[in-house]
């Protein structure tokens, strides 16, 4: 899951070297925190959050196939 999120984010931003994903656990399952450069936040979020919503949808779909619960958070 982490690799898929990294792949998608690196292809969206201008500075792919600054993209990192941190994986943690909480009571509901895995949490993937996506960190990008400040100037690339708009590219990852998109207009009205459309790109961020689609990223979350793709990750959730893949996670459901493997029986996991995964949440994506985009942080600065």
N, CA, C and O atoms as a Tripos MOL2 file, in Angstrom:
@<TRIPOS>MOLECULE
protein
  304   303    76     0     0
PROTEIN
NO_CHARGES

@<TRIPOS>ATOM
      1 N           0.8200   -1.1840    0.0000 N.3       1 UNK1
      2 CA          0.0000    0.0000    0.0000 C.3       1 UNK1
      3 C           0.8740    1.2620    0.0000 C.2       1 UNK1
      4 O           0.6180    2.2180   -0.7330 O.2       1 UNK1
      5 N           1.8870    1.2350    0.8240 N.am      2 UNK2
      6 CA          2.7830    2.3790    0.9550 C.3       2 UNK2
      7 C           3.4600    2.6880   -0.3800 C.2       2 UNK2
      8 O           3.5930    3.8520   -0.7570 O.2       2 UNK2
      9 N           3.8870    1.6420   -1.0950 N.am      3 UNK3
     10 CA          4.5650    1.8210   -2.3680 C.3       3 UNK3
     11 C           3.6210    2.4000   -3.4210 C.2       3 UNK3
     12 O           4.0320    3.2300   -4.2320 O.2       3 UNK3
     13 N           2.3690    1.9710   -3.4130 N.am      4 UNK4
     14 CA          1.3790    2.4830   -4.3520 C.3       4 UNK4
     15 C           1.1320    3.9670   -4.1160 C.2       4 UNK4
     16 O           1.0630    4.7440   -5.0680 O.2       4 UNK4
     17 N           1.0000    4.3610   -2.8650 N.am      5 UNK5
     18 CA          0.7900    5.7690   -2.5330 C.3       5 UNK5
     19 C           2.0000    6.6120   -2.9440 C.2       5 UNK5
     20 O           1.8390    7.7050   -3.4860 O.2       5 UNK5
     21 N           3.1970    6.1100   -2.6880 N.am      6 UNK6
     22 CA          4.4120    6.8120   -3.1050 C.3       6 UNK6
     23 C           4.4530    6.9870   -4.6140 C.2       6 UNK6
     24 O           4.7830    8.0650   -5.1080 O.2       6 UNK6
     25 N           4.1230    5.9400   -5.3440 N.am      7 UNK7
     26 CA          4.1420    5.9870   -6.8010 C.3       7 UNK7
     27 C           3.1730    7.0450   -7.3320 C.2       7 UNK7
     28 O           3.5310    7.8530   -8.1890 O.2       7 UNK7
     29 N           1.9500    7.0300   -6.8170 N.am      8 UNK8
     30 CA          0.9470    7.9960   -7.2820 C.3       8 UNK8
     31 C           1.3710    9.4290   -6.9600 C.2       8 UNK8
     32 O           1.2810   10.3100   -7.8160 O.2       8 UNK8
     33 N           1.8280    9.6620   -5.7420 N.am      9 UNK9
     34 CA          2.1890   11.0170   -5.3180 C.3       9 UNK9
     35 C           3.3950   11.5450   -6.0870 C.2       9 UNK9
     36 O           3.4120   12.7120   -6.4800 O.2       9 UNK9
     37 N           4.4000   10.7070   -6.3050 N.am     10 UNK10
     38 CA          5.6070   11.1530   -7.0080 C.3      10 UNK10
     39 C           5.3020   11.5400   -8.4450 C.2      10 UNK10
     40 O           5.9820   12.3970   -9.0100 O.2      10 UNK10
     41 N           4.2930   10.9260   -9.0450 N.am     11 UNK11
     42 CA          3.9400   11.2560  -10.4220 C.3      11 UNK11
     43 C           3.0640   12.4960  -10.5210 C.2      11 UNK11
     44 O           2.8430   13.0010  -11.6220 O.2      11 UNK11
     45 N           2.5660   12.9930   -9.4100 N.am     12 UNK12
     46 CA          1.7250   14.1880   -9.4090 C.3      12 UNK12
     47 C           2.4980   15.4760   -9.1420 C.2      12 UNK12
     48 O           2.0960   16.5430   -9.6050 O.2      12 UNK12
     49 N           3.5840   15.3910   -8.4130 N.am     13 UNK13
     50 CA          4.2660   16.5920   -7.9080 C.3      13 UNK13
     51 C           5.4510   17.0110   -8.7730 C.2      13 UNK13
     52 O           5.9240   16.2490   -9.6160 O.2      13 UNK13
     53 N           5.9240   18.2530   -8.5430 N.am     14 UNK14
     54 CA          7.0990   18.7680   -9.2390 C.3      14 UNK14
     55 C           8.3990   18.3220   -8.5750 C.2      14 UNK14
     56 O           9.4290   18.2140   -9.2410 O.2      14 UNK14
     57 N           8.3570   18.0600   -7.2640 N.am     15 UNK15
     58 CA          9.5440   17.6750   -6.5010 C.3      15 UNK15
     59 C           9.3520   16.2690   -5.9220 C.2      15 UNK15
     60 O           9.0560   16.1290   -4.7350 O.2      15 UNK15
     61 N           9.5190   15.2230   -6.7490 N.am     16 UNK16
     62 CA          9.2560   13.8600   -6.2640 C.3      16 UNK16
     63 C          10.2100   13.3910   -5.1710 C.2      16 UNK16
     64 O           9.8880   12.4570   -4.4370 O.2      16 UNK16
     65 N          11.3780   14.0200   -5.0470 N.am     17 UNK17
     66 CA         12.3270   13.6060   -4.0130 C.3      17 UNK17
     67 C          11.8570   13.9670   -2.6090 C.2      17 UNK17
     68 O          12.3200   13.3750   -1.6340 O.2      17 UNK17
     69 N          10.9490   14.9260   -2.4930 N.am     18 UNK18
     70 CA         10.4730   15.3490   -1.1770 C.3      18 UNK18
     71 C           9.2600   14.5510   -0.7000 C.2      18 UNK18
     72 O           8.7750   14.7750    0.4090 O.2      18 UNK18
     73 N           8.7680   13.6320   -1.5150 N.am     19 UNK19
     74 CA          7.5900   12.8450   -1.1500 C.3      19 UNK19
     75 C           7.9970   11.7060   -0.2290 C.2      19 UNK19
     76 O           8.8880   10.9200   -0.5530 O.2      19 UNK19
     77 N           7.3350   11.6230    0.9290 N.am     20 UNK20
     78 CA          7.5500   10.5090    1.8540 C.3      20 UNK20
     79 C           6.2150   10.0250    2.3800 C.2      20 UNK20
     80 O           5.2410   10.7760    2.4320 O.2      20 UNK20
     81 N           6.1840    8.7620    2.7700 N.am     21 UNK21
     82 CA          4.9830    8.1770    3.3630 C.3      21 UNK21
     83 C           5.3820    7.5270    4.6680 C.2      21 UNK21
     84 O           6.3100    6.7200    4.7170 O.2      21 UNK21
     85 N           4.6630    7.8880    5.7410 N.am     22 UNK22
     86 CA          4.8910    7.3130    7.0560 C.3      22 UNK22
     87 C           3.7120    6.4080    7.3800 C.2      22 UNK22
     88 O           2.5560    6.8090    7.2450 O.2      22 UNK22
     89 N           4.0050    5.1980    7.8040 N.am     23 UNK23
     90 CA          2.9600    4.2240    8.1150 C.3      23 UNK23
     91 C           2.8670    4.0370    9.6240 C.2      23 UNK23
     92 O           3.8590    3.7180   10.2800 O.2      23 UNK23
     93 N           1.6780    4.2350   10.1690 N.am     24 UNK24
     94 CA          1.4370    4.0250   11.5990 C.3      24 UNK24
     95 C           0.1910    3.1730   11.7760 C.2      24 UNK24
     96 O          -0.5460    2.9220   10.8230 O.2      24 UNK24
     97 N          -0.0310    2.7400   12.9850 N.am     25 UNK25
     98 CA         -1.2120    1.9410   13.3250 C.3      25 UNK25
     99 C          -2.0530    2.7040   14.3280 C.2      25 UNK25
    100 O          -1.5220    3.3610   15.2240 O.2      25 UNK25
    101 N          -3.3630    2.6160   14.1780 N.am     26 UNK26
    102 CA         -4.2620    3.1230   15.2110 C.3      26 UNK26
    103 C          -5.3380    2.0720   15.4610 C.2      26 UNK26
    104 O          -5.2540    0.9610   14.9380 O.2      26 UNK26
    105 N          -6.3470    2.4180   16.2560 N.am     27 UNK27
    106 CA         -7.3600    1.4330   16.6210 C.3      27 UNK27
    107 C          -8.2110    0.9880   15.4340 C.2      27 UNK27
    108 O          -8.8470   -0.0640   15.4990 O.2      27 UNK27
    109 N          -8.2370    1.7600   14.3590 N.am     28 UNK28
    110 CA         -9.0490    1.4130   13.1940 C.3      28 UNK28
    111 C          -8.2570    0.7230   12.0910 C.2      28 UNK28
    112 O          -8.8570    0.2250   11.1390 O.2      28 UNK28
    113 N          -6.9380    0.6750   12.1860 N.am     29 UNK29
    114 CA         -6.1050    0.0410   11.1700 C.3      29 UNK29
    115 C          -4.8850    0.8720   10.8550 C.2      29 UNK29
    116 O          -4.4150    1.6480   11.6880 O.2      29 UNK29
    117 N          -4.3740    0.7070    9.6500 N.am     30 UNK30
    118 CA         -3.1800    1.4310    9.2290 C.3      30 UNK30
    119 C          -3.5270    2.8590    8.8290 C.2      30 UNK30
    120 O          -4.5980    3.1330    8.2870 O.2      30 UNK30
    121 N          -2.5910    3.7580    9.1100 N.am     31 UNK31
    122 CA         -2.7090    5.1500    8.6800 C.3      31 UNK31
    123 C          -1.4560    5.4730    7.8690 C.2      31 UNK31
    124 O          -0.3350    5.3430    8.3590 O.2      31 UNK31
    125 N          -1.6630    5.8920    6.6310 N.am     32 UNK32
    126 CA         -0.5600    6.3010    5.7750 C.3      32 UNK32
    127 C          -0.5580    7.8170    5.7120 C.2      32 UNK32
    128 O          -1.5200    8.4230    5.2390 O.2      32 UNK32
    129 N           0.5220    8.4360    6.1870 N.am     33 UNK33
    130 CA          0.6450    9.8940    6.1720 C.3      33 UNK33
    131 C           1.5240   10.2770    4.9960 C.2      33 UNK33
    132 O           2.6930    9.8950    4.9290 O.2      33 UNK33
    133 N           0.9550   11.0330    4.0730 N.am     34 UNK34
    134 CA          1.6600   11.4810    2.8840 C.3      34 UNK34
    135 C           2.2330   12.8680    3.1290 C.2      34 UNK34
    136 O           1.4980   13.8070    3.4350 O.2      34 UNK34
    137 N           3.5490   12.9910    2.9920 N.am     35 UNK35
    138 CA          4.2410   14.2670    3.1660 C.3      35 UNK35
    139 C           4.7880   14.7050    1.8140 C.2      35 UNK35
    140 O           5.5090   13.9550    1.1560 O.2      35 UNK35
    141 N           4.4400   15.9320    1.4010 N.am     36 UNK36
    142 CA          4.9580   16.4950    0.1510 C.3      36 UNK36
    143 C           5.4920   17.8910    0.4260 C.2      36 UNK36
    144 O           5.2450   18.4600    1.4890 O.2      36 UNK36
    145 N           6.2220   18.4400   -0.5330 N.am     37 UNK37
    146 CA          6.7250   19.8050   -0.3980 C.3      37 UNK37
    147 C           5.5500   20.7720   -0.3400 C.2      37 UNK37
    148 O           4.4910   20.5100   -0.9110 O.2      37 UNK37
    149 N           5.7430   21.8810    0.3480 N.am     38 UNK38
    150 CA          4.6580   22.8540    0.5360 C.3      38 UNK38
    151 C           4.0970   23.3520   -0.7930 C.2      38 UNK38
    152 O           2.8910   23.5660   -0.9120 O.2      38 UNK38
    153 N           4.9450   23.5370   -1.7780 N.am     39 UNK39
    154 CA          4.5040   24.0170   -3.0780 C.3      39 UNK39
    155 C           3.7190   22.9850   -3.8770 C.2      39 UNK39
    156 O           3.0240   23.3360   -4.8310 O.2      39 UNK39
    157 N           3.8260   21.7240   -3.4960 N.am     40 UNK40
    158 CA          3.1310   20.6540   -4.2090 C.3      40 UNK40
    159 C           1.8200   20.2290   -3.5580 C.2      40 UNK40
    160 O           1.1400   19.3380   -4.0670 O.2      40 UNK40
    161 N           1.4590   20.8490   -2.4470 N.am     41 UNK41
    162 CA          0.2290   20.4650   -1.7550 C.3      41 UNK41
    163 C          -0.9950   20.5890   -2.6540 C.2      41 UNK41
    164 O          -1.8600   19.7140   -2.6570 O.2      41 UNK41
    165 N          -1.0660   21.6660   -3.4080 N.am     42 UNK42
    166 CA         -2.2110   21.8880   -4.2810 C.3      42 UNK42
    167 C          -2.3460   20.8300   -5.3610 C.2      42 UNK42
    168 O          -3.4580   20.4860   -5.7630 O.2      42 UNK42
    169 N          -1.2290   20.3170   -5.8280 N.am     43 UNK43
    170 CA         -1.2580   19.2850   -6.8670 C.3      43 UNK43
    171 C          -1.7440   17.9520   -6.3210 C.2      43 UNK43
    172 O          -2.3910   17.1870   -7.0350 O.2      43 UNK43
    173 N          -1.4390   17.6730   -5.0720 N.am     44 UNK44
    174 CA         -1.8680   16.4190   -4.4710 C.3      44 UNK44
    175 C          -3.3340   16.4970   -4.0300 C.2      44 UNK44
    176 O          -4.0590   15.5040   -4.1000 O.2      44 UNK44
    177 N          -3.7630   17.6660   -3.5820 N.am     45 UNK45
    178 CA         -5.1380   17.8280   -3.1280 C.3      45 UNK45
    179 C          -6.0820   18.0490   -4.3070 C.2      45 UNK45
    180 O          -7.1610   17.4580   -4.3520 O.2      45 UNK45
    181 N          -5.6940   18.8790   -5.2450 N.am     46 UNK46
    182 CA         -6.5250   19.1320   -6.4160 C.3      46 UNK46
    183 C          -7.6450   20.1170   -6.1320 C.2      46 UNK46
    184 O          -7.8470   20.5320   -4.9910 O.2      46 UNK46
    185 N          -8.3650   20.4850   -7.1690 N.am     47 UNK47
    186 CA         -9.4800   21.4150   -7.0170 C.3      47 UNK47
    187 C         -10.5920   20.7510   -6.2300 C.2      47 UNK47
    188 O         -11.0500   19.6560   -6.5550 O.2      47 UNK47
    189 N         -11.0060   21.4440   -5.1920 N.am     48 UNK48
    190 CA        -12.0580   20.9790   -4.2920 C.3      48 UNK48
    191 C         -11.7630   19.5910   -3.7190 C.2      48 UNK48
    192 O         -12.6840   18.8600   -3.3540 O.2      48 UNK48
    193 N         -10.4840   19.2300   -3.6400 N.am     49 UNK49
    194 CA        -10.0840   17.9690   -3.0210 C.3      49 UNK49
    195 C         -10.3210   16.7340   -3.8660 C.2      49 UNK49
    196 O         -10.3190   15.6180   -3.3470 O.2      49 UNK49
    197 N         -10.5230   16.9180   -5.1530 N.am     50 UNK50
    198 CA        -10.8610   15.7790   -6.0180 C.3      50 UNK50
    199 C          -9.7330   14.7650   -6.1270 C.2      50 UNK50
    200 O          -9.9820   13.5620   -6.0500 O.2      50 UNK50
    201 N          -8.5100   15.2190   -6.3030 N.am     51 UNK51
    202 CA         -7.3880   14.2860   -6.4480 C.3      51 UNK51
    203 C          -7.1510   13.5410   -5.1370 C.2      51 UNK51
    204 O          -6.9260   12.3310   -5.1440 O.2      51 UNK51
    205 N          -7.2020   14.2580   -4.0140 N.am     52 UNK52
    206 CA         -7.0250   13.6080   -2.7090 C.3      52 UNK52
    207 C          -8.1000   12.5520   -2.4860 C.2      52 UNK52
    208 O          -7.8180   11.4720   -1.9680 O.2      52 UNK52
    209 N          -9.3150   12.8600   -2.8720 N.am     53 UNK53
    210 CA        -10.4230   11.9090   -2.7080 C.3      53 UNK53
    211 C         -10.1860   10.6570   -3.5540 C.2      53 UNK53
    212 O         -10.4320    9.5420   -3.0940 O.2      53 UNK53
    213 N          -9.7140   10.8350   -4.7740 N.am     54 UNK54
    214 CA         -9.4520    9.6900   -5.6490 C.3      54 UNK54
    215 C          -8.2820    8.8500   -5.1460 C.2      54 UNK54
    216 O          -8.3140    7.6230   -5.2410 O.2      54 UNK54
    217 N          -7.2510    9.5020   -4.6110 N.am     55 UNK55
    218 CA         -6.1290    8.7660   -4.0270 C.3      55 UNK55
    219 C          -6.6350    7.8960   -2.8800 C.2      55 UNK55
    220 O          -6.2910    6.7170   -2.7950 O.2      55 UNK55
    221 N          -7.4460    8.4730   -2.0030 N.am     56 UNK56
    222 CA         -8.0000    7.7180   -0.8760 C.3      56 UNK56
    223 C          -8.8730    6.5640   -1.3540 C.2      56 UNK56
    224 O          -8.8340    5.4770   -0.7770 O.2      56 UNK56
    225 N          -9.6570    6.7900   -2.4020 N.am     57 UNK57
    226 CA        -10.5280    5.7460   -2.9350 C.3      57 UNK57
    227 C          -9.7170    4.5780   -3.4800 C.2      57 UNK57
    228 O         -10.0490    3.4200   -3.2290 O.2      57 UNK57
    229 N          -8.6580    4.8760   -4.2210 N.am     58 UNK58
    230 CA         -7.8180    3.8140   -4.7790 C.3      58 UNK58
    231 C          -7.1620    3.0000   -3.6730 C.2      58 UNK58
    232 O          -7.1650    1.7700   -3.7200 O.2      58 UNK58
    233 N          -6.6020    3.6780   -2.6830 N.am     59 UNK59
    234 CA         -5.9330    2.9810   -1.5760 C.3      59 UNK59
    235 C          -6.9310    2.1210   -0.7960 C.2      59 UNK59
    236 O          -6.6240    0.9800   -0.4510 O.2      59 UNK59
    237 N          -8.1200    2.6600   -0.5170 N.am     60 UNK60
    238 CA         -9.1300    1.8880    0.2120 C.3      60 UNK60
    239 C          -9.5730    0.6590   -0.5710 C.2      60 UNK60
    240 O          -9.7810   -0.4080    0.0070 O.2      60 UNK60
    241 N          -9.7170    0.8050   -1.8760 N.am     61 UNK61
    242 CA        -10.1350   -0.3200   -2.7130 C.3      61 UNK61
    243 C          -9.1060   -1.4360   -2.6980 C.2      61 UNK61
    244 O          -9.4520   -2.6080   -2.5430 O.2      61 UNK61
    245 N          -7.8440   -1.0720   -2.8570 N.am     62 UNK62
    246 CA         -6.7760   -2.0710   -2.8260 C.3      62 UNK62
    247 C          -6.6900   -2.7090   -1.4400 C.2      62 UNK62
    248 O          -6.4740   -3.9160   -1.3260 O.2      62 UNK62
    249 N          -6.8590   -1.9120   -0.3960 N.am     63 UNK63
    250 CA         -6.7880   -2.4340    0.9740 C.3      63 UNK63
    251 C          -7.9230   -3.4110    1.2450 C.2      63 UNK63
    252 O          -7.7130   -4.4200    1.9180 O.2      63 UNK63
    253 N          -9.0980   -3.1390    0.7460 N.am     64 UNK64
    254 CA        -10.2340   -4.0370    0.9590 C.3      64 UNK64
    255 C          -9.9920   -5.3940    0.3130 C.2      64 UNK64
    256 O         -10.4200   -6.4190    0.8430 O.2      64 UNK64
    257 N          -9.3190   -5.4050   -0.8120 N.am     65 UNK65
    258 CA         -9.0190   -6.6770   -1.4760 C.3      65 UNK65
    259 C          -8.0820   -7.5430   -0.6500 C.2      65 UNK65
    260 O          -8.1280   -8.7700   -0.7340 O.2      65 UNK65
    261 N          -7.2330   -6.9060    0.1490 N.am     66 UNK66
    262 CA         -6.3100   -7.6680    0.9900 C.3      66 UNK66
    263 C          -6.8420   -7.8300    2.4090 C.2      66 UNK66
    264 O          -6.1820   -8.4420    3.2490 O.2      66 UNK66
    265 N          -8.0290   -7.2870    2.6870 N.am     67 UNK67
    266 CA         -8.6420   -7.4300    4.0070 C.3      67 UNK67
    267 C          -8.1080   -6.4700    5.0440 C.2      67 UNK67
    268 O          -8.2450   -6.7260    6.2400 O.2      67 UNK67
    269 N          -7.5080   -5.3790    4.6290 N.am     68 UNK68
    270 CA         -6.9620   -4.4000    5.5560 C.3      68 UNK68
    271 C          -7.8480   -3.1620    5.6090 C.2      68 UNK68
    272 O          -8.6720   -2.9300    4.7250 O.2      68 UNK68
    273 N          -7.6600   -2.3710    6.6640 N.am     69 UNK69
    274 CA         -8.2810   -1.0540    6.7540 C.3      69 UNK69
    275 C          -7.1550   -0.0290    6.7300 C.2      69 UNK69
    276 O          -6.2890   -0.0120    7.6050 O.2      69 UNK69
    277 N          -7.1830    0.8240    5.7110 N.am     70 UNK70
    278 CA         -6.1210    1.8030    5.5360 C.3      70 UNK70
    279 C          -6.7370    3.1880    5.3490 C.2      70 UNK70
    280 O          -7.6980    3.3540    4.5990 O.2      70 UNK70
    281 N          -6.1790    4.1700    6.0310 N.am     71 UNK71
    282 CA         -6.5980    5.5590    5.9040 C.3      71 UNK71
    283 C          -5.4150    6.3660    5.4010 C.2      71 UNK71
    284 O          -4.2780    6.1380    5.8140 O.2      71 UNK71
    285 N          -5.6870    7.3220    4.4970 N.am     72 UNK72
    286 CA         -4.6370    8.1900    3.9590 C.3      72 UNK72
    287 C          -4.8420    9.5960    4.4990 C.2      72 UNK72
    288 O          -5.9310   10.1600    4.3930 O.2      72 UNK72
    289 N          -3.7910   10.1520    5.0770 N.am     73 UNK73
    290 CA         -3.8030   11.5320    5.5480 C.3      73 UNK73
    291 C          -2.7130   12.3020    4.8190 C.2      73 UNK73
    292 O          -1.5770   11.8390    4.7150 O.2      73 UNK73
    293 N          -3.0640   13.4770    4.3170 N.am     74 UNK74
    294 CA         -2.0970   14.3320    3.6360 C.3      74 UNK74
    295 C          -1.6920   15.4290    4.6040 C.2      74 UNK74
    296 O          -2.5200   16.2330    5.0290 O.2      74 UNK74
    297 N          -0.4100   15.4550    4.9490 N.am     75 UNK75
    298 CA          0.0840   16.4080    5.9440 C.3      75 UNK75
    299 C           1.2170   17.2430    5.3480 C.2      75 UNK75
    300 O           1.8580   16.8380    4.3780 O.2      75 UNK75
    301 N           1.4530   18.4200    5.9470 N.am     76 UNK76
    302 CA          2.5400   19.2910    5.4840 C.3      76 UNK76
    303 C           3.8230   18.9410    6.1690 C.2      76 UNK76
    304 O           4.8520   19.5650    5.9110 O.2      76 UNK76
@<TRIPOS>BOND
     1     1     2 1
     2     2     3 1
     3     3     4 2
     4     3     5 am
     5     5     6 1
     6     6     7 1
     7     7     8 2
     8     7     9 am
     9     9    10 1
    10    10    11 1
    11    11    12 2
    12    11    13 am
    13    13    14 1
    14    14    15 1
    15    15    16 2
    16    15    17 am
    17    17    18 1
    18    18    19 1
    19    19    20 2
    20    19    21 am
    21    21    22 1
    22    22    23 1
    23    23    24 2
    24    23    25 am
    25    25    26 1
    26    26    27 1
    27    27    28 2
    28    27    29 am
    29    29    30 1
    30    30    31 1
    31    31    32 2
    32    31    33 am
    33    33    34 1
    34    34    35 1
    35    35    36 2
    36    35    37 am
    37    37    38 1
    38    38    39 1
    39    39    40 2
    40    39    41 am
    41    41    42 1
    42    42    43 1
    43    43    44 2
    44    43    45 am
    45    45    46 1
    46    46    47 1
    47    47    48 2
    48    47    49 am
    49    49    50 1
    50    50    51 1
    51    51    52 2
    52    51    53 am
    53    53    54 1
    54    54    55 1
    55    55    56 2
    56    55    57 am
    57    57    58 1
    58    58    59 1
    59    59    60 2
    60    59    61 am
    61    61    62 1
    62    62    63 1
    63    63    64 2
    64    63    65 am
    65    65    66 1
    66    66    67 1
    67    67    68 2
    68    67    69 am
    69    69    70 1
    70    70    71 1
    71    71    72 2
    72    71    73 am
    73    73    74 1
    74    74    75 1
    75    75    76 2
    76    75    77 am
    77    77    78 1
    78    78    79 1
    79    79    80 2
    80    79    81 am
    81    81    82 1
    82    82    83 1
    83    83    84 2
    84    83    85 am
    85    85    86 1
    86    86    87 1
    87    87    88 2
    88    87    89 am
    89    89    90 1
    90    90    91 1
    91    91    92 2
    92    91    93 am
    93    93    94 1
    94    94    95 1
    95    95    96 2
    96    95    97 am
    97    97    98 1
    98    98    99 1
    99    99   100 2
   100    99   101 am
   101   101   102 1
   102   102   103 1
   103   103   104 2
   104   103   105 am
   105   105   106 1
   106   106   107 1
   107   107   108 2
   108   107   109 am
   109   109   110 1
   110   110   111 1
   111   111   112 2
   112   111   113 am
   113   113   114 1
   114   114   115 1
   115   115   116 2
   116   115   117 am
   117   117   118 1
   118   118   119 1
   119   119   120 2
   120   119   121 am
   121   121   122 1
   122   122   123 1
   123   123   124 2
   124   123   125 am
   125   125   126 1
   126   126   127 1
   127   127   128 2
   128   127   129 am
   129   129   130 1
   130   130   131 1
   131   131   132 2
   132   131   133 am
   133   133   134 1
   134   134   135 1
   135   135   136 2
   136   135   137 am
   137   137   138 1
   138   138   139 1
   139   139   140 2
   140   139   141 am
   141   141   142 1
   142   142   143 1
   143   143   144 2
   144   143   145 am
   145   145   146 1
   146   146   147 1
   147   147   148 2
   148   147   149 am
   149   149   150 1
   150   150   151 1
   151   151   152 2
   152   151   153 am
   153   153   154 1
   154   154   155 1
   155   155   156 2
   156   155   157 am
   157   157   158 1
   158   158   159 1
   159   159   160 2
   160   159   161 am
   161   161   162 1
   162   162   163 1
   163   163   164 2
   164   163   165 am
   165   165   166 1
   166   166   167 1
   167   167   168 2
   168   167   169 am
   169   169   170 1
   170   170   171 1
   171   171   172 2
   172   171   173 am
   173   173   174 1
   174   174   175 1
   175   175   176 2
   176   175   177 am
   177   177   178 1
   178   178   179 1
   179   179   180 2
   180   179   181 am
   181   181   182 1
   182   182   183 1
   183   183   184 2
   184   183   185 am
   185   185   186 1
   186   186   187 1
   187   187   188 2
   188   187   189 am
   189   189   190 1
   190   190   191 1
   191   191   192 2
   192   191   193 am
   193   193   194 1
   194   194   195 1
   195   195   196 2
   196   195   197 am
   197   197   198 1
   198   198   199 1
   199   199   200 2
   200   199   201 am
   201   201   202 1
   202   202   203 1
   203   203   204 2
   204   203   205 am
   205   205   206 1
   206   206   207 1
   207   207   208 2
   208   207   209 am
   209   209   210 1
   210   210   211 1
   211   211   212 2
   212   211   213 am
   213   213   214 1
   214   214   215 1
   215   215   216 2
   216   215   217 am
   217   217   218 1
   218   218   219 1
   219   219   220 2
   220   219   221 am
   221   221   222 1
   222   222   223 1
   223   223   224 2
   224   223   225 am
   225   225   226 1
   226   226   227 1
   227   227   228 2
   228   227   229 am
   229   229   230 1
   230   230   231 1
   231   231   232 2
   232   231   233 am
   233   233   234 1
   234   234   235 1
   235   235   236 2
   236   235   237 am
   237   237   238 1
   238   238   239 1
   239   239   240 2
   240   239   241 am
   241   241   242 1
   242   242   243 1
   243   243   244 2
   244   243   245 am
   245   245   246 1
   246   246   247 1
   247   247   248 2
   248   247   249 am
   249   249   250 1
   250   250   251 1
   251   251   252 2
   252   251   253 am
   253   253   254 1
   254   254   255 1
   255   255   256 2
   256   255   257 am
   257   257   258 1
   258   258   259 1
   259   259   260 2
   260   259   261 am
   261   261   262 1
   262   262   263 1
   263   263   264 2
   264   263   265 am
   265   265   266 1
   266   266   267 1
   267   267   268 2
   268   267   269 am
   269   269   270 1
   270   270   271 1
   271   271   272 2
   272   271   273 am
   273   273   274 1
   274   274   275 1
   275   275   276 2
   276   275   277 am
   277   277   278 1
   278   278   279 1
   279   279   280 2
   280   279   281 am
   281   281   282 1
   282   282   283 1
   283   283   284 2
   284   283   285 am
   285   285   286 1
   286   286   287 1
   287   287   288 2
   288   287   289 am
   289   289   290 1
   290   290   291 1
   291   291   292 2
   292   291   293 am
   293   293   294 1
   294   294   295 1
   295   295   296 2
   296   295   297 am
   297   297   298 1
   298   298   299 1
   299   299   300 2
   300   299   301 am
   301   301   302 1
   302   302   303 1
   303   303   304 2
@<TRIPOS>SUBSTRUCTURE
     1 UNK1         2 RESIDUE 1 A UNK
     2 UNK2         6 RESIDUE 1 A UNK
     3 UNK3        10 RESIDUE 1 A UNK
     4 UNK4        14 RESIDUE 1 A UNK
     5 UNK5        18 RESIDUE 1 A UNK
     6 UNK6        22 RESIDUE 1 A UNK
     7 UNK7        26 RESIDUE 1 A UNK
     8 UNK8        30 RESIDUE 1 A UNK
     9 UNK9        34 RESIDUE 1 A UNK
    10 UNK10       38 RESIDUE 1 A UNK
    11 UNK11       42 RESIDUE 1 A UNK
    12 UNK12       46 RESIDUE 1 A UNK
    13 UNK13       50 RESIDUE 1 A UNK
    14 UNK14       54 RESIDUE 1 A UNK
    15 UNK15       58 RESIDUE 1 A UNK
    16 UNK16       62 RESIDUE 1 A UNK
    17 UNK17       66 RESIDUE 1 A UNK
    18 UNK18       70 RESIDUE 1 A UNK
    19 UNK19       74 RESIDUE 1 A UNK
    20 UNK20       78 RESIDUE 1 A UNK
    21 UNK21       82 RESIDUE 1 A UNK
    22 UNK22       86 RESIDUE 1 A UNK
    23 UNK23       90 RESIDUE 1 A UNK
    24 UNK24       94 RESIDUE 1 A UNK
    25 UNK25       98 RESIDUE 1 A UNK
    26 UNK26      102 RESIDUE 1 A UNK
    27 UNK27      106 RESIDUE 1 A UNK
    28 UNK28      110 RESIDUE 1 A UNK
    29 UNK29      114 RESIDUE 1 A UNK
    30 UNK30      118 RESIDUE 1 A UNK
    31 UNK31      122 RESIDUE 1 A UNK
    32 UNK32      126 RESIDUE 1 A UNK
    33 UNK33      130 RESIDUE 1 A UNK
    34 UNK34      134 RESIDUE 1 A UNK
    35 UNK35      138 RESIDUE 1 A UNK
    36 UNK36      142 RESIDUE 1 A UNK
    37 UNK37      146 RESIDUE 1 A UNK
    38 UNK38      150 RESIDUE 1 A UNK
    39 UNK39      154 RESIDUE 1 A UNK
    40 UNK40      158 RESIDUE 1 A UNK
    41 UNK41      162 RESIDUE 1 A UNK
    42 UNK42      166 RESIDUE 1 A UNK
    43 UNK43      170 RESIDUE 1 A UNK
    44 UNK44      174 RESIDUE 1 A UNK
    45 UNK45      178 RESIDUE 1 A UNK
    46 UNK46      182 RESIDUE 1 A UNK
    47 UNK47      186 RESIDUE 1 A UNK
    48 UNK48      190 RESIDUE 1 A UNK
    49 UNK49      194 RESIDUE 1 A UNK
    50 UNK50      198 RESIDUE 1 A UNK
    51 UNK51      202 RESIDUE 1 A UNK
    52 UNK52      206 RESIDUE 1 A UNK
    53 UNK53      210 RESIDUE 1 A UNK
    54 UNK54      214 RESIDUE 1 A UNK
    55 UNK55      218 RESIDUE 1 A UNK
    56 UNK56      222 RESIDUE 1 A UNK
    57 UNK57      226 RESIDUE 1 A UNK
    58 UNK58      230 RESIDUE 1 A UNK
    59 UNK59      234 RESIDUE 1 A UNK
    60 UNK60      238 RESIDUE 1 A UNK
    61 UNK61      242 RESIDUE 1 A UNK
    62 UNK62      246 RESIDUE 1 A UNK
    63 UNK63      250 RESIDUE 1 A UNK
    64 UNK64      254 RESIDUE 1 A UNK
    65 UNK65      258 RESIDUE 1 A UNK
    66 UNK66      262 RESIDUE 1 A UNK
    67 UNK67      266 RESIDUE 1 A UNK
    68 UNK68      270 RESIDUE 1 A UNK
    69 UNK69      274 RESIDUE 1 A UNK
    70 UNK70      278 RESIDUE 1 A UNK
    71 UNK71      282 RESIDUE 1 A UNK
    72 UNK72      286 RESIDUE 1 A UNK
    73 UNK73      290 RESIDUE 1 A UNK
    74 UNK74      294 RESIDUE 1 A UNK
    75 UNK75      298 RESIDUE 1 A UNK
    76 UNK76      302 RESIDUE 1 A UNK
